[in-house]
Structures are given as structure tokens and as C-alpha cells.
């Protein structure tokens, strides 16, 4: 089947500070959020400040590949 050319796509946001801590195994997990973005308005990678329950503070969550 052909891929759809929808304007809105689903993206996964991952905590940037938890990813760095995960190498040292200090963090119990990695915070992830699922959201949508408009492909035409936001062509680059999305970065939002969201609450990370593992860091217990607001951090930058960046878009990752599915």
C-alpha cells in the first residue's frame, strides 16, 4: 500500500536529560510523550518543554523516529 500524505503526523517526544542519564543507569526510565504535528507548518524536528516524572522537573523533550 502507498503511504498517505496526511498533513498531521504522529510523533514521539523523548526526554533529552533522561537519555543522557540512561547510559549510567541512574534513571529508572525514559519519559516519552505522544503528540501530533502539522507537517507543513513544522517541517523540522519538534522540541517542547514537558514534565519528566523521572527527573521530577520540566525538561526539553525532542522528537525521535518511530
CHARMM-style PDB file with segment names, atoms N, HN, CA, C and O in Angstrom:
ATOM      1  N   UNK     1       0.822  -1.175   0.000  1.00  0.00      PROA
ATOM      2  CA  UNK     1       0.000   0.000   0.000  1.00  0.00      PROA
ATOM      3  C   UNK     1       0.872   1.247   0.000  1.00  0.00      PROA
ATOM      4  O   UNK     1       1.984   1.255   0.528  1.00  0.00      PROA
ATOM      5  N   UNK     2       0.343   2.280  -0.597  1.00  0.00      PROA
ATOM      6  HN  UNK     2      -0.561   2.273  -1.026  1.00  0.00      PROA
ATOM      7  CA  UNK     2       1.051   3.554  -0.641  1.00  0.00      PROA
ATOM      8  C   UNK     2       0.896   4.292   0.689  1.00  0.00      PROA
ATOM      9  O   UNK     2      -0.130   4.181   1.360  1.00  0.00      PROA
ATOM     10  N   UNK     3       1.931   5.044   1.056  1.00  0.00      PROA
ATOM     11  HN  UNK     3       2.765   5.135   0.511  1.00  0.00      PROA
ATOM     12  CA  UNK     3       1.864   5.844   2.279  1.00  0.00      PROA
ATOM     13  C   UNK     3       0.941   7.024   2.048  1.00  0.00      PROA
ATOM     14  O   UNK     3       0.887   7.592   0.957  1.00  0.00      PROA
ATOM     15  N   UNK     4       0.209   7.385   3.109  1.00  0.00      PROA
ATOM     16  HN  UNK     4       0.253   6.924   3.996  1.00  0.00      PROA
ATOM     17  CA  UNK     4      -0.678   8.536   2.977  1.00  0.00      PROA
ATOM     18  C   UNK     4       0.126   9.825   3.155  1.00  0.00      PROA
ATOM     19  O   UNK     4       1.126   9.850   3.872  1.00  0.00      PROA
ATOM     20  N   UNK     5      -0.309  10.857   2.515  1.00  0.00      PROA
ATOM     21  HN  UNK     5      -1.122  10.836   1.932  1.00  0.00      PROA
ATOM     22  CA  UNK     5       0.362  12.154   2.570  1.00  0.00      PROA
ATOM     23  C   UNK     5      -0.420  13.089   3.501  1.00  0.00      PROA
ATOM     24  O   UNK     5      -0.682  14.240   3.152  1.00  0.00      PROA
ATOM     25  N   UNK     6      -0.789  12.591   4.677  1.00  0.00      PROA
ATOM     26  HN  UNK     6      -0.576  11.656   4.960  1.00  0.00      PROA
ATOM     27  CA  UNK     6      -1.548  13.392   5.620  1.00  0.00      PROA
ATOM     28  C   UNK     6      -0.729  14.586   6.087  1.00  0.00      PROA
ATOM     29  O   UNK     6       0.498  14.528   6.160  1.00  0.00      PROA
ATOM     30  N   UNK     7      -1.426  15.658   6.396  1.00  0.00      PROA
ATOM     31  HN  UNK     7      -2.423  15.705   6.336  1.00  0.00      PROA
ATOM     32  CA  UNK     7      -0.773  16.863   6.879  1.00  0.00      PROA
ATOM     33  C   UNK     7      -0.344  16.664   8.332  1.00  0.00      PROA
ATOM     34  O   UNK     7       0.755  17.069   8.709  1.00  0.00      PROA
ATOM     35  N   UNK     8      -1.195  16.049   9.149  1.00  0.00      PROA
ATOM     36  HN  UNK     8      -2.088  15.720   8.843  1.00  0.00      PROA
ATOM     37  CA  UNK     8      -0.885  15.830  10.559  1.00  0.00      PROA
ATOM     38  C   UNK     8      -0.287  14.439  10.742  1.00  0.00      PROA
ATOM     39  O   UNK     8      -0.854  13.443  10.294  1.00  0.00      PROA
ATOM     40  N   UNK     9       0.864  14.386  11.405  1.00  0.00      PROA
ATOM     41  HN  UNK     9       1.325  15.195  11.769  1.00  0.00      PROA
ATOM     42  CA  UNK     9       1.541  13.118  11.639  1.00  0.00      PROA
ATOM     43  C   UNK     9       1.756  12.929  13.147  1.00  0.00      PROA
ATOM     44  O   UNK     9       1.875  13.904  13.889  1.00  0.00      PROA
ATOM     45  N   UNK    10       1.802  11.682  13.586  1.00  0.00      PROA
ATOM     46  HN  UNK    10       1.705  10.890  12.983  1.00  0.00      PROA
ATOM     47  CA  UNK    10       2.034  11.345  14.989  1.00  0.00      PROA
ATOM     48  C   UNK    10       3.534  11.292  15.242  1.00  0.00      PROA
ATOM     49  O   UNK    10       4.272  10.657  14.489  1.00  0.00      PROA
ATOM     50  N   UNK    11       3.987  11.962  16.310  1.00  0.00      PROA
ATOM     51  HN  UNK    11       3.387  12.478  16.922  1.00  0.00      PROA
ATOM     52  CA  UNK    11       5.402  11.977  16.671  1.00  0.00      PROA
ATOM     53  C   UNK    11       5.552  11.563  18.133  1.00  0.00      PROA
ATOM     54  O   UNK    11       4.618  11.696  18.924  1.00  0.00      PROA
ATOM     55  N   UNK    12       6.732  11.063  18.481  1.00  0.00      PROA
ATOM     56  HN  UNK    12       7.490  10.955  17.839  1.00  0.00      PROA
ATOM     57  CA  UNK    12       7.053  10.675  19.853  1.00  0.00      PROA
ATOM     58  C   UNK    12       8.116  11.632  20.372  1.00  0.00      PROA
ATOM     59  O   UNK    12       9.141  11.848  19.724  1.00  0.00      PROA
ATOM     60  N   UNK    13       7.862  12.207  21.554  1.00  0.00      PROA
ATOM     61  HN  UNK    13       7.029  12.031  22.080  1.00  0.00      PROA
ATOM     62  CA  UNK    13       8.795  13.115  22.195  1.00  0.00      PROA
ATOM     63  C   UNK    13       9.475  12.388  23.353  1.00  0.00      PROA
ATOM     64  O   UNK    13       8.809  11.744  24.164  1.00  0.00      PROA
ATOM     65  N   UNK    14      10.796  12.490  23.426  1.00  0.00      PROA
ATOM     66  HN  UNK    14      11.337  13.013  22.767  1.00  0.00      PROA
ATOM     67  CA  UNK    14      11.570  11.787  24.451  1.00  0.00      PROA
ATOM     68  C   UNK    14      12.398  12.797  25.235  1.00  0.00      PROA
ATOM     69  O   UNK    14      12.936  13.746  24.666  1.00  0.00      PROA
ATOM     70  N   UNK    15      12.498  12.584  26.557  1.00  0.00      PROA
ATOM     71  HN  UNK    15      12.061  11.813  27.019  1.00  0.00      PROA
ATOM     72  CA  UNK    15      13.241  13.485  27.429  1.00  0.00      PROA
ATOM     73  C   UNK    15      14.725  13.451  27.066  1.00  0.00      PROA
ATOM     74  O   UNK    15      15.325  12.382  26.951  1.00  0.00      PROA
ATOM     75  N   UNK    16      15.305  14.639  26.887  1.00  0.00      PROA
ATOM     76  HN  UNK    16      14.818  15.508  26.981  1.00  0.00      PROA
ATOM     77  CA  UNK    16      16.709  14.698  26.484  1.00  0.00      PROA
ATOM     78  C   UNK    16      17.655  14.454  27.655  1.00  0.00      PROA
ATOM     79  O   UNK    16      18.748  13.926  27.449  1.00  0.00      PROA
ATOM     80  N   UNK    17      17.273  14.819  28.874  1.00  0.00      PROA
ATOM     81  HN  UNK    17      16.385  15.247  29.042  1.00  0.00      PROA
ATOM     82  CA  UNK    17      18.173  14.603  30.007  1.00  0.00      PROA
ATOM     83  C   UNK    17      18.128  13.149  30.493  1.00  0.00      PROA
ATOM     84  O   UNK    17      19.140  12.649  30.984  1.00  0.00      PROA
ATOM     85  N   UNK    18      17.006  12.462  30.373  1.00  0.00      PROA
ATOM     86  HN  UNK    18      16.183  12.868  29.973  1.00  0.00      PROA
ATOM     87  CA  UNK    18      16.921  11.048  30.771  1.00  0.00      PROA
ATOM     88  C   UNK    18      17.755  10.166  29.843  1.00  0.00      PROA
ATOM     89  O   UNK    18      18.322   9.165  30.280  1.00  0.00      PROA
ATOM     90  N   UNK    19      17.830  10.533  28.576  1.00  0.00      PROA
ATOM     91  HN  UNK    19      17.370  11.347  28.221  1.00  0.00      PROA
ATOM     92  CA  UNK    19      18.617   9.756  27.615  1.00  0.00      PROA
ATOM     93  C   UNK    19      20.087   9.794  28.007  1.00  0.00      PROA
ATOM     94  O   UNK    19      20.786   8.788  27.885  1.00  0.00      PROA
ATOM     95  N   UNK    20      20.561  10.943  28.477  1.00  0.00      PROA
ATOM     96  HN  UNK    20      19.993  11.759  28.576  1.00  0.00      PROA
ATOM     97  CA  UNK    20      21.956  11.054  28.896  1.00  0.00      PROA
ATOM     98  C   UNK    20      22.209  10.280  30.179  1.00  0.00      PROA
ATOM     99  O   UNK    20      23.280   9.693  30.341  1.00  0.00      PROA
ATOM    100  N   UNK    21      21.232  10.265  31.105  1.00  0.00      PROA
ATOM    101  HN  UNK    21      20.363  10.742  30.973  1.00  0.00      PROA
ATOM    102  CA  UNK    21      21.387   9.538  32.356  1.00  0.00      PROA
ATOM    103  C   UNK    21      21.293   8.032  32.161  1.00  0.00      PROA
ATOM    104  O   UNK    21      21.892   7.269  32.920  1.00  0.00      PROA
ATOM    105  N   UNK    22      20.537   7.593  31.139  1.00  0.00      PROA
ATOM    106  HN  UNK    22      20.050   8.212  30.523  1.00  0.00      PROA
ATOM    107  CA  UNK    22      20.299   6.162  30.928  1.00  0.00      PROA
ATOM    108  C   UNK    22      21.593   5.407  30.635  1.00  0.00      PROA
ATOM    109  O   UNK    22      21.669   4.204  30.882  1.00  0.00      PROA
ATOM    110  N   UNK    23      22.600   6.083  30.119  1.00  0.00      PROA
ATOM    111  HN  UNK    23      22.539   7.061  29.919  1.00  0.00      PROA
ATOM    112  CA  UNK    23      23.895   5.447  29.846  1.00  0.00      PROA
ATOM    113  C   UNK    23      24.531   4.987  31.150  1.00  0.00      PROA
ATOM    114  O   UNK    23      25.160   3.930  31.198  1.00  0.00      PROA
ATOM    115  N   UNK    24      24.369   5.787  32.219  1.00  0.00      PROA
ATOM    116  HN  UNK    24      23.858   6.646  32.179  1.00  0.00      PROA
ATOM    117  CA  UNK    24      24.948   5.469  33.517  1.00  0.00      PROA
ATOM    118  C   UNK    24      24.023   4.619  34.382  1.00  0.00      PROA
ATOM    119  O   UNK    24      24.412   4.234  35.485  1.00  0.00      PROA
ATOM    120  N   UNK    25      22.806   4.313  33.918  1.00  0.00      PROA
ATOM    121  HN  UNK    25      22.490   4.626  33.022  1.00  0.00      PROA
ATOM    122  CA  UNK    25      21.812   3.518  34.636  1.00  0.00      PROA
ATOM    123  C   UNK    25      21.382   4.169  35.948  1.00  0.00      PROA
ATOM    124  O   UNK    25      20.986   3.466  36.878  1.00  0.00      PROA
ATOM    125  N   UNK    26      21.453   5.512  36.043  1.00  0.00      PROA
ATOM    126  HN  UNK    26      21.775   6.083  35.288  1.00  0.00      PROA
ATOM    127  CA  UNK    26      20.992   6.211  37.234  1.00  0.00      PROA
ATOM    128  C   UNK    26      19.479   6.408  37.220  1.00  0.00      PROA
ATOM    129  O   UNK    26      18.853   6.473  38.279  1.00  0.00      PROA
ATOM    130  N   UNK    27      18.894   6.504  36.044  1.00  0.00      PROA
ATOM    131  HN  UNK    27      19.402   6.452  35.184  1.00  0.00      PROA
ATOM    132  CA  UNK    27      17.479   6.806  35.896  1.00  0.00      PROA
ATOM    133  C   UNK    27      16.665   5.510  35.802  1.00  0.00      PROA
ATOM    134  O   UNK    27      17.104   4.552  35.167  1.00  0.00      PROA
ATOM    135  N   UNK    28      15.474   5.473  36.433  1.00  0.00      PROA
ATOM    136  HN  UNK    28      15.117   6.252  36.949  1.00  0.00      PROA
ATOM    137  CA  UNK    28      14.642   4.269  36.347  1.00  0.00      PROA
ATOM    138  C   UNK    28      13.962   4.099  34.996  1.00  0.00      PROA
ATOM    139  O   UNK    28      13.481   3.006  34.697  1.00  0.00      PROA
ATOM    140  N   UNK    29      13.903   5.138  34.170  1.00  0.00      PROA
ATOM    141  HN  UNK    29      14.294   6.026  34.413  1.00  0.00      PROA
ATOM    142  CA  UNK    29      13.251   5.038  32.871  1.00  0.00      PROA
ATOM    143  C   UNK    29      13.443   6.287  32.050  1.00  0.00      PROA
ATOM    144  O   UNK    29      14.158   7.205  32.452  1.00  0.00      PROA
ATOM    145  N   UNK    30      12.792   6.321  30.879  1.00  0.00      PROA
ATOM    146  HN  UNK    30      12.211   5.575  30.552  1.00  0.00      PROA
ATOM    147  CA  UNK    30      12.868   7.464  29.981  1.00  0.00      PROA
ATOM    148  C   UNK    30      11.448   7.965  29.754  1.00  0.00      PROA
ATOM    149  O   UNK    30      10.557   7.196  29.394  1.00  0.00      PROA
ATOM    150  N   UNK    31      11.248   9.263  29.967  1.00  0.00      PROA
ATOM    151  HN  UNK    31      11.972   9.888  30.259  1.00  0.00      PROA
ATOM    152  CA  UNK    31       9.940   9.870  29.794  1.00  0.00      PROA
ATOM    153  C   UNK    31       9.647  10.057  28.307  1.00  0.00      PROA
ATOM    154  O   UNK    31      10.484  10.572  27.565  1.00  0.00      PROA
ATOM    155  N   UNK    32       8.454   9.636  27.874  1.00  0.00      PROA
ATOM    156  HN  UNK    32       7.774   9.218  28.476  1.00  0.00      PROA
ATOM    157  CA  UNK    32       8.046   9.787  26.473  1.00  0.00      PROA
ATOM    158  C   UNK    32       6.620  10.292  26.407  1.00  0.00      PROA
ATOM    159  O   UNK    32       5.775   9.902  27.213  1.00  0.00      PROA
ATOM    160  N   UNK    33       6.354  11.158  25.446  1.00  0.00      PROA
ATOM    161  HN  UNK    33       7.039  11.475  24.791  1.00  0.00      PROA
ATOM    162  CA  UNK    33       5.020  11.675  25.166  1.00  0.00      PROA
ATOM    163  C   UNK    33       4.703  11.402  23.699  1.00  0.00      PROA
ATOM    164  O   UNK    33       5.601  11.365  22.858  1.00  0.00      PROA
ATOM    165  N   UNK    34       3.417  11.212  23.399  1.00  0.00      PROA
ATOM    166  HN  UNK    34       2.687  11.243  24.082  1.00  0.00      PROA
ATOM    167  CA  UNK    34       2.959  11.039  22.022  1.00  0.00      PROA
ATOM    168  C   UNK    34       2.068  12.224  21.684  1.00  0.00      PROA
ATOM    169  O   UNK    34       1.161  12.558  22.447  1.00  0.00      PROA
ATOM    170  N   UNK    35       2.321  12.865  20.539  1.00  0.00      PROA
ATOM    171  HN  UNK    35       3.058  12.594  19.919  1.00  0.00      PROA
ATOM    172  CA  UNK    35       1.548  14.019  20.113  1.00  0.00      PROA
ATOM    173  C   UNK    35       1.494  14.051  18.586  1.00  0.00      PROA
ATOM    174  O   UNK    35       2.032  13.170  17.915  1.00  0.00      PROA
ATOM    175  N   UNK    36       0.843  15.067  18.058  1.00  0.00      PROA
ATOM    176  HN  UNK    36       0.406  15.782  18.603  1.00  0.00      PROA
ATOM    177  CA  UNK    36       0.750  15.252  16.612  1.00  0.00      PROA
ATOM    178  C   UNK    36       1.376  16.585  16.239  1.00  0.00      PROA
ATOM    179  O   UNK    36       1.421  17.510  17.050  1.00  0.00      PROA
ATOM    180  N   UNK    37       1.861  16.675  15.003  1.00  0.00      PROA
ATOM    181  HN  UNK    37       1.825  15.923  14.345  1.00  0.00      PROA
ATOM    182  CA  UNK    37       2.355  17.947  14.489  1.00  0.00      PROA
ATOM    183  C   UNK    37       1.895  18.111  13.053  1.00  0.00      PROA
ATOM    184  O   UNK    37       1.621  17.136  12.353  1.00  0.00      PROA
ATOM    185  N   UNK    38       1.817  19.361  12.628  1.00  0.00      PROA
ATOM    186  HN  UNK    38       2.040  20.153  13.196  1.00  0.00      PROA
ATOM    187  CA  UNK    38       1.444  19.683  11.266  1.00  0.00      PROA
ATOM    188  C   UNK    38       2.713  19.660  10.420  1.00  0.00      PROA
ATOM    189  O   UNK    38       3.641  20.431  10.663  1.00  0.00      PROA
ATOM    190  N   UNK    39       2.750  18.790   9.444  1.00  0.00      PROA
ATOM    191  HN  UNK    39       1.996  18.164   9.246  1.00  0.00      PROA
ATOM    192  CA  UNK    39       3.939  18.605   8.617  1.00  0.00      PROA
ATOM    193  C   UNK    39       4.302  19.854   7.819  1.00  0.00      PROA
ATOM    194  O   UNK    39       5.483  20.111   7.583  1.00  0.00      PROA
ATOM    195  N   UNK    40       3.303  20.635   7.401  1.00  0.00      PROA
ATOM    196  HN  UNK    40       2.344  20.426   7.593  1.00  0.00      PROA
ATOM    197  CA  UNK    40       3.571  21.822   6.587  1.00  0.00      PROA
ATOM    198  C   UNK    40       4.087  22.988   7.436  1.00  0.00      PROA
ATOM    199  O   UNK    40       4.979  23.718   7.002  1.00  0.00      PROA
ATOM    200  N   UNK    41       3.541  23.167   8.628  1.00  0.00      PROA
ATOM    201  HN  UNK    41       2.817  22.575   8.980  1.00  0.00      PROA
ATOM    202  CA  UNK    41       3.959  24.286   9.479  1.00  0.00      PROA
ATOM    203  C   UNK    41       5.263  24.004  10.211  1.00  0.00      PROA
ATOM    204  O   UNK    41       6.061  24.920  10.407  1.00  0.00      PROA
ATOM    205  N   UNK    42       5.501  22.762  10.620  1.00  0.00      PROA
ATOM    206  HN  UNK    42       4.853  22.017  10.461  1.00  0.00      PROA
ATOM    207  CA  UNK    42       6.690  22.390  11.385  1.00  0.00      PROA
ATOM    208  C   UNK    42       7.424  21.301  10.616  1.00  0.00      PROA
ATOM    209  O   UNK    42       7.210  20.113  10.855  1.00  0.00      PROA
ATOM    210  N   UNK    43       8.282  21.706   9.699  1.00  0.00      PROA
ATOM    211  HN  UNK    43       8.456  22.671   9.505  1.00  0.00      PROA
ATOM    212  CA  UNK    43       8.971  20.717   8.870  1.00  0.00      PROA
ATOM    213  C   UNK    43      10.154  20.083   9.598  1.00  0.00      PROA
ATOM    214  O   UNK    43      10.526  18.948   9.302  1.00  0.00      PROA
ATOM    215  N   UNK    44      10.752  20.813  10.556  1.00  0.00      PROA
ATOM    216  HN  UNK    44      10.449  21.735  10.797  1.00  0.00      PROA
ATOM    217  CA  UNK    44      11.888  20.285  11.308  1.00  0.00      PROA
ATOM    218  C   UNK    44      11.446  19.435  12.490  1.00  0.00      PROA
ATOM    219  O   UNK    44      10.261  19.147  12.659  1.00  0.00      PROA
ATOM    220  N   UNK    45      12.423  19.040  13.309  1.00  0.00      PROA
ATOM    221  HN  UNK    45      13.385  19.274  13.172  1.00  0.00      PROA
ATOM    222  CA  UNK    45      12.110  18.242  14.491  1.00  0.00      PROA
ATOM    223  C   UNK    45      11.499  19.122  15.574  1.00  0.00      PROA
ATOM    224  O   UNK    45      11.912  20.263  15.779  1.00  0.00      PROA
ATOM    225  N   UNK    46      10.512  18.570  16.257  1.00  0.00      PROA
ATOM    226  HN  UNK    46      10.176  17.643  16.090  1.00  0.00      PROA
ATOM    227  CA  UNK    46       9.771  19.289  17.281  1.00  0.00      PROA
ATOM    228  C   UNK    46      10.462  19.137  18.636  1.00  0.00      PROA
ATOM    229  O   UNK    46      10.904  18.043  18.987  1.00  0.00      PROA
ATOM    230  N   UNK    47      10.559  20.235  19.401  1.00  0.00      PROA
ATOM    231  HN  UNK    47      10.201  21.124  19.116  1.00  0.00      PROA
ATOM    232  CA  UNK    47      11.095  20.208  20.761  1.00  0.00      PROA
ATOM    233  C   UNK    47      10.170  21.008  21.658  1.00  0.00      PROA
ATOM    234  O   UNK    47       9.890  22.175  21.383  1.00  0.00      PROA
ATOM    235  N   UNK    48       9.691  20.383  22.741  1.00  0.00      PROA
ATOM    236  HN  UNK    48       9.918  19.435  22.964  1.00  0.00      PROA
ATOM    237  CA  UNK    48       8.788  21.038  23.675  1.00  0.00      PROA
ATOM    238  C   UNK    48       9.264  20.823  25.101  1.00  0.00      PROA
ATOM    239  O   UNK    48       9.901  19.814  25.405  1.00  0.00      PROA
ATOM    240  N   UNK    49       8.951  21.784  25.984  1.00  0.00      PROA
ATOM    241  HN  UNK    49       8.434  22.604  25.737  1.00  0.00      PROA
ATOM    242  CA  UNK    49       9.237  21.609  27.406  1.00  0.00      PROA
ATOM    243  C   UNK    49       8.062  20.874  28.029  1.00  0.00      PROA
ATOM    244  O   UNK    49       6.944  21.389  28.045  1.00  0.00      PROA
ATOM    245  N   UNK    50       8.305  19.675  28.543  1.00  0.00      PROA
ATOM    246  HN  UNK    50       9.213  19.256  28.530  1.00  0.00      PROA
ATOM    247  CA  UNK    50       7.281  18.846  29.165  1.00  0.00      PROA
ATOM    248  C   UNK    50       7.795  18.382  30.526  1.00  0.00      PROA
ATOM    249  O   UNK    50       8.993  18.450  30.803  1.00  0.00      PROA
ATOM    250  N   UNK    51       6.880  17.912  31.371  1.00  0.00      PROA
ATOM    251  HN  UNK    51       5.907  17.856  31.146  1.00  0.00      PROA
ATOM    252  CA  UNK    51       7.271  17.422  32.688  1.00  0.00      PROA
ATOM    253  C   UNK    51       7.769  15.988  32.579  1.00  0.00      PROA
ATOM    254  O   UNK    51       7.103  15.135  31.993  1.00  0.00      PROA
ATOM    255  N   UNK    52       8.939  15.727  33.143  1.00  0.00      PROA
ATOM    256  HN  UNK    52       9.480  16.420  33.620  1.00  0.00      PROA
ATOM    257  CA  UNK    52       9.506  14.375  33.172  1.00  0.00      PROA
ATOM    258  C   UNK    52       9.319  13.833  34.581  1.00  0.00      PROA
ATOM    259  O   UNK    52       9.821  14.415  35.542  1.00  0.00      PROA
ATOM    260  N   UNK    53       8.603  12.729  34.708  1.00  0.00      PROA
ATOM    261  HN  UNK    53       8.195  12.257  33.927  1.00  0.00      PROA
ATOM    262  CA  UNK    53       8.333  12.191  36.038  1.00  0.00      PROA
ATOM    263  C   UNK    53       9.545  11.505  36.647  1.00  0.00      PROA
ATOM    264  O   UNK    53       9.584  11.290  37.858  1.00  0.00      PROA
ATOM    265  N   UNK    54      10.543  11.153  35.828  1.00  0.00      PROA
ATOM    266  HN  UNK    54      10.512  11.328  34.843  1.00  0.00      PROA
ATOM    267  CA  UNK    54      11.758  10.527  36.355  1.00  0.00      PROA
ATOM    268  C   UNK    54      12.746  11.575  36.858  1.00  0.00      PROA
ATOM    269  O   UNK    54      13.401  11.368  37.879  1.00  0.00      PROA
ATOM    270  N   UNK    55      12.858  12.695  36.153  1.00  0.00      PROA
ATOM    271  HN  UNK    55      12.326  12.863  35.324  1.00  0.00      PROA
ATOM    272  CA  UNK    55      13.718  13.801  36.593  1.00  0.00      PROA
ATOM    273  C   UNK    55      13.013  14.670  37.626  1.00  0.00      PROA
ATOM    274  O   UNK    55      13.662  15.397  38.378  1.00  0.00      PROA
ATOM    275  N   UNK    56      11.670  14.595  37.663  1.00  0.00      PROA
ATOM    276  HN  UNK    56      11.143  14.004  37.052  1.00  0.00      PROA
ATOM    277  CA  UNK    56      10.812  15.397  38.535  1.00  0.00      PROA
ATOM    278  C   UNK    56      10.956  16.900  38.283  1.00  0.00      PROA
ATOM    279  O   UNK    56      10.960  17.698  39.220  1.00  0.00      PROA
ATOM    280  N   UNK    57      11.074  17.276  37.002  1.00  0.00      PROA
ATOM    281  HN  UNK    57      11.071  16.628  36.241  1.00  0.00      PROA
ATOM    282  CA  UNK    57      11.121  18.683  36.616  1.00  0.00      PROA
ATOM    283  C   UNK    57      10.776  18.807  35.137  1.00  0.00      PROA
ATOM    284  O   UNK    57      10.705  17.808  34.421  1.00  0.00      PROA
ATOM    285  N   UNK    58      10.565  20.038  34.687  1.00  0.00      PROA
ATOM    286  HN  UNK    58      10.623  20.849  35.269  1.00  0.00      PROA
ATOM    287  CA  UNK    58      10.279  20.296  33.280  1.00  0.00      PROA
ATOM    288  C   UNK    58      11.590  20.280  32.500  1.00  0.00      PROA
ATOM    289  O   UNK    58      12.532  20.991  32.851  1.00  0.00      PROA
ATOM    290  N   UNK    59      11.651  19.481  31.455  1.00  0.00      PROA
ATOM    291  HN  UNK    59      10.886  18.904  31.170  1.00  0.00      PROA
ATOM    292  CA  UNK    59      12.842  19.372  30.621  1.00  0.00      PROA
ATOM    293  C   UNK    59      12.441  19.453  29.158  1.00  0.00      PROA
ATOM    294  O   UNK    59      11.255  19.437  28.829  1.00  0.00      PROA
ATOM    295  N   UNK    60      13.426  19.539  28.289  1.00  0.00      PROA
ATOM    296  HN  UNK    60      14.390  19.552  28.556  1.00  0.00      PROA
ATOM    297  CA  UNK    60      13.172  19.582  26.845  1.00  0.00      PROA
ATOM    298  C   UNK    60      12.969  18.151  26.344  1.00  0.00      PROA
ATOM    299  O   UNK    60      13.803  17.275  26.576  1.00  0.00      PROA
ATOM    300  N   UNK    61      11.864  17.934  25.665  1.00  0.00      PROA
ATOM    301  HN  UNK    61      11.187  18.645  25.477  1.00  0.00      PROA
ATOM    302  CA  UNK    61      11.554  16.650  25.047  1.00  0.00      PROA
ATOM    303  C   UNK    61      11.662  16.839  23.539  1.00  0.00      PROA
ATOM    304  O   UNK    61      10.976  17.689  22.971  1.00  0.00      PROA
ATOM    305  N   UNK    62      12.510  16.059  22.891  1.00  0.00      PROA
ATOM    306  HN  UNK    62      13.067  15.368  23.352  1.00  0.00      PROA
ATOM    307  CA  UNK    62      12.718  16.173  21.456  1.00  0.00      PROA
ATOM    308  C   UNK    62      12.081  15.031  20.689  1.00  0.00      PROA
ATOM    309  O   UNK    62      11.861  13.947  21.231  1.00  0.00      PROA
ATOM    310  N   UNK    63      11.790  15.282  19.436  1.00  0.00      PROA
ATOM    311  HN  UNK    63      11.969  16.162  18.996  1.00  0.00      PROA
ATOM    312  CA  UNK    63      11.159  14.285  18.567  1.00  0.00      PROA
ATOM    313  C   UNK    63      12.163  13.180  18.216  1.00  0.00      PROA
ATOM    314  O   UNK    63      13.330  13.457  17.936  1.00  0.00      PROA
ATOM    315  N   UNK    64      11.695  11.921  18.234  1.00  0.00      PROA
ATOM    316  HN  UNK    64      10.747  11.695  18.462  1.00  0.00      PROA
ATOM    317  CA  UNK    64      12.514  10.787  17.841  1.00  0.00      PROA
ATOM    318  C   UNK    64      11.833  10.056  16.702  1.00  0.00      PROA
ATOM    319  O   UNK    64      10.653  10.278  16.433  1.00  0.00      PROA
ATOM    320  N   UNK    65      12.577   9.181  16.028  1.00  0.00      PROA
ATOM    321  HN  UNK    65      13.536   9.002  16.246  1.00  0.00      PROA
ATOM    322  CA  UNK    65      11.995   8.376  14.968  1.00  0.00      PROA
ATOM    323  C   UNK    65      11.149   7.266  15.571  1.00  0.00      PROA
ATOM    324  O   UNK    65      11.401   6.817  16.689  1.00  0.00      PROA
ATOM    325  N   UNK    66      10.148   6.830  14.824  1.00  0.00      PROA
ATOM    326  HN  UNK    66       9.944   7.194  13.916  1.00  0.00      PROA
ATOM    327  CA  UNK    66       9.289   5.727  15.272  1.00  0.00      PROA
ATOM    328  C   UNK    66       9.998   4.418  15.096  1.00  0.00      PROA
ATOM    329  OT1 UNK    66       9.442   3.367  15.415  1.00  0.00      PROA
TER     330      UNK     66
END
